[in-house]
Amino acid sequence: MKVSRLANLILIYLLMWGIAELVPDLIFGDASSASALMFTVFVPVQEQGGHIYLLNLHFSTLFEFLIPVIFAPIMVWLIFKEIKKEKSEIEEKSKYSNFFNTLFYISIFTMVVGLGIHYVGDAIDTQLQWSPEDIDGTITTFPKLIAYFFDEILGHKILYAGMMLILVCLYIFQYWHPLDLEKKETNYLNTTLLFIYGLIYGIALAFSFMEGQSAFEYLFICLILLVSTLIQVLRIKEKFTIKIKKYPYSIFFIAINAGVILVLLLYVPQIGNSYPFFPQ
C-alpha cells in the first residue's frame, strides 16, 4: 500500500460526490426550475391496450444518480484493494474475516439501493407542484407525502447506512493490514491530507444527515465510532508517530467522525422546539 495513492483515491472519491451534487445542476439546471433541461421516455400502459404516454424527466436528477451509482462502488473497491495490498496475519487468523469481506460488498449494494430509492423519490418529488410545507395529510397532497418519504427519508437512510458501513469495514481492514514501515516510506504530508479530507467529508456528511433527517442517529453513531476507534488506537502499544504512519486510513476515519460530531453539536442550540429535526 502506498499512502500517497490511498490519499489520491480518497480525494477522487470525495470529488466524485462533489461533482454529482453540483455539476448536473450547473449543466442542466436545477430540477425545481421551470427552465431545467428534461428528456422524454415512452411509457406503454398495457392495461389500456398498449396506449403510450410521454413522460418528461430531469437530466440533473438522472446524473445526480448515475455518477455516484457508477463511480462510488469503483472508488471504494479501489481503496479496499489498496489497503489490502499489505499482507496480514491478523486477518488470516481472524474468524471474522469472511464476515467483514462479505459485509463490505453488502454495504456497497446497500449504498446503491439507497441511491436508487432516493432517485425515484426525487424524480417524482420534483414533478409535483407542492412544497413540503403544503403536505397536510389529506388525499390531495398524499402523492407528495409518498414522494417525500422515499426521497428525503427512506432513500437517505438506506444510502447513509451503506456509506457508513463501507467506512467502518475499511477501518477494520486497515487495522488488519497496517503499513509495513520497514519496506514502505511515508511522510506526514499524506497523513495530514487524509485528516483534512476526512474532516471535509465529515462536515459534508453532517449537513447531508440533517437533510435526510438522520442527524440524531448519526450524532450518536459517530460518537460511538469515534470513541471506540480512539480506544482501539490507544491500545496499540507503539509510539503515536508510528501509529499515524502504520494506520493512515484510521486518521481519515477519525477525522470523518470528528467532523460530523463537531457540526451537529454546533447546530444543537438552533434546534429549539423543532426536535427531532435539525435545521434544513
Buried (B, 14 or more C-beta within 10 A) or exposed (E): BBBBBBBBBBBBBBEBBEBBBEBBBEEBBBBEEEEBEBEEEEEEEEEEEEEEEEEEBBBBBBBBBBBBBEBBBEBBBBBBEBBBEBEBEEBEEBEEBEEBBEBBBBBBEBBBBBBBBBBBBBBBBBBBEBEEEEBEEEEEBEBBBBBBBBBBBBBBBBBBBBBBBBBBBBBBBBBBBBBEEEEBEBEEEBBEBBBBBBBBBBBBBBBBBBEBBBBBBBBEBBBEBBEEBBEBBEEBEEEEEEBBBBBBBBBBBBBBBBBBBBBBEEBEEEBEEEEEEBEE
